[in-house]
Amino acid sequence: MNLLYLTIIIPLLSFIVLVCLGRNIRKESIIVIGISTIILLCLLMAFVFIDYQANIIPDTSLIYSRFLWEWFTVGTTKISISLQLDGLSLVFLIIISFFSLIIYFFSACYLKSSNDIYTFFAYSNLLISSLFLLILADNLFVLFVGWQGVSISSYLLMGIYYQKRKISLSVIKAFIVMCVSDAFLLLGILLIYNELNTLNIHEILTLANQNLAVESEIVFWISITLFIGVMGKAGLFPFHTSFSETALAPMPVITLLQSITMVTSSGYFVLRLNPLFMMSSDIFVIMGVISAVALIFSSCISLVQNDIKSLVTYINLGQISYIFFVFSIQNWILSLNFMISYSVTSALLLLSSSILIKVCNGEQNIYKLGGLYHRYPILYIAFLLSAASLCAMPWVMSAFYTKGDIIWGLMMNNKMGLGTIALVGILLSTLSILRLIFTVFHHKQKLNHFSAVSKLSYVPLVILAVMSTAVFIYIPLPIQGIIPAFNLDTENQLILQLLLAAVTILGILIACILFFDSNSEISEIANTPIGRMVFKLWQSKWRFDQLLQFLFVRPCLYLIELVKKDPLSRWNQLVTWGIRKINFQIEFLENGRLRWYMMSIVGGSIIILLLLILI
């Protein structure tokens, strides 16, 4: 574990090498550098895991700290670069390393353009280095540096096709949203420092229980500002733009950002500071409500998307809401298990979609595809397993157990409304993914020319497909003593499992009726007055962009135009104009005649005397 700092240095050095030399070397060399980087990282994490397991004492938590150097001092506060490893951070490091290896391997087979390969591997290495810094940091300031590194590298990855104006503007919009939420995170960190006079995470969690009152106003404001920062990184409504705009990037980038980056960074932050969040019950109410809104918001949009990238992006956005549902009931261990389940399902769906777009010559409109069932059976099976996980296929997929426990936990905590919305979310997700599968694989074939893909591209799909099943449910994690245990009452849970199975079957039946054949049922529904209104609303993404345009963009543009005209200069001009007018009115008195001066003096004296007498 003494070499832990290399987990940050290795991808950072690889990023520097690729940035400096990437445009001048062959794409094969770039792939070798990228794959070698992640393999070294995985080997290093394997040694760290073995070392950690060898030193841990049963039923205890092992915390390893490594001081590197003192960065700077502000007053009595010293900011040092120190790394801290415990069971929680180890789990996240392994998740990032494993999924990065799968995505890197897939990208080497998938990407063909030298420029795409160069930018992907360079910026992805920067992203991984930033994630490792975020997770290993022992104080909030260094964590925030890693947090900003994740934002910047995400911006660079999303902007790979920056030459296209639409993509460039959309990526800038997403980055602005991330910056706004990051500002709230920084505000929360400053509030913590103001109250506790420390930025060390361990000291914060200790002093918070001693110096801050539970349910106090300051605890609420600290929690809400930190949560807003997390919302921006996770892509929760109303900061979903930072998530949805990733659909403009190449598919490996989308997979890296949606399956790993946004989940691990936001999820780790909440889990690491969970004792601080637990001091305010109001924040969990807010988490639950926002998660419910985000789930319905994104699930409805995914139902009417025709573009494959946008469709799977909004499906994944809805699935992230379940992570915050489980946060709202404070079942931290279940949240970690569901994060792993989400990453597997999301990566499987996105990589399957990548191959689908590739073989169809870049065509992304699902209604221009069809009849692929016999031509690509392995791809078809991969999509079916993705759908089974999203549908929470009873007793087969791991998502059935994790989502079932989430819904059961919500209901056991007297949050029946949120539990019902979570069930509706599963129904809507089932309709969205089966609409994609039936349209692409079972409708009449429309394309006649297809592209070949490397058979190695299917290897990650096979690995992820196996991991999505119930065989890997509730993997033992070394987090004893770090995350509070949660005892979930499982009595009568079978009733909920049967209800969940019924919802899944209902969703499959409705999808078969509406989407299996290219019939007119869905057209008839869409052409009714209510149907047209609802479909138009969902296709416009609930008119959220228009709302932002009205509330923020137009006022900002107005202020910009106002400032462009230099209002201070106009004020100076107005003052000058007034002085000139006054001067013009009295300048006739300055005519050189003595009697006018005498009259002015006498008149002024009389006025002064009258004032003295009367006052």
Secondary structure, DSSP 8 states (H G I E B T S, - for coil): -TTTTHHHHHHHHHHHHHHHHGGGS-HHHHHHHHHHHHHHHHHHHHHHHHHHHHH--TTS---EEEEEEEEEEETTEEEEEEEEE-HHHHHHHHHHHHHHHHHHHHHHHH---HHHHHHHHHHHHHHHHHHHHHHHBSBHHHHHHHHHHHHHHHHHHHTTTTTSHHHHHHHHHHHHHHHHHHHHHHHHHHHHHHHHS--BHHHHHHHHHHHS-TT-HHHHHHHHHHHHHHHHHHT-TTSTHHHHGGGGS-HHHHHIIIIIIHHHHHHHHHHHTHHHHTT-HHHHHHHHHHHHHHHHHHHHHHTT--BHHHHHHHHHHHHHHHHHHHHHTT-HHHHHHHHHHHHHHHHHHHHHHHHHHHHTTT--BGGG----TTT-HHHHHHHHHHHHHHTT-TTTBHHHHHHHHHHHHHHHTT-HHHHHHHHHHHHHHHHHHHHHHIIIIIS-----------GGGHHHHHHHHHHTBGGGTT---S-TTTS-------TTHHHHHHHHHHHHHHHHHHHHHHHSS--SHHHHHHTSHHHHHHHHHHHTGGGHHHHHIIIIIHHHHHHHHHHHT-HHHHHHHHHHHHHHHHHHHHGGG-S--HHHHHHHHHHHHHHHHHHHHH-
